[in-house]
Amino acid sequence: MYCSGCDELHKEGFARAEVKAELERFDVTRFALGDRAVVITPMGDSAPAEEWARALNIVYTPSIVLFDGSGREVIRTEAYLRPFHLAGALAYVSSGAYRTEPSFQRFMKARAERMSREGRPVDLWK
């Protein structure tokens, strides 16, 4: 199955150093919506990928679902995100910030402000 958003996500997003660094902090399972391969879910259950995607109500690609250490869904993206927002979504979960800041938007605003103060570029579109 062809997915232009998925192709761009892999070409642009996953190729970035900041995204790669965040991804190293996760166990990753990647599959197509119709994939019949058996996966182990964050709760430790095994299921065909297609059935698990249906149970998660994933209907769009690319979608990314991020879980905490106990297997609870924290946040999901149901679109292609530019690398800045992709890295931010991963950091939101990997840092545990979601526990104290329930608003992803506020987290991202504070992250961008911190990066600016540190002299790091903040480019939402690259």
Secondary structure, 3 states (H helix, E strand, C coil): CCCHHHHHHHHHHCCCHHHHHHHCCCCCCCCCCCCCCEEECCCCCEEEHHHHHHHCCCCCCCCEEEECCCCCEEEEECCCCCHHHHHHHHHHHHCCHHHCCCCHHHHHHHHHHHHHHCCCCCCCCC
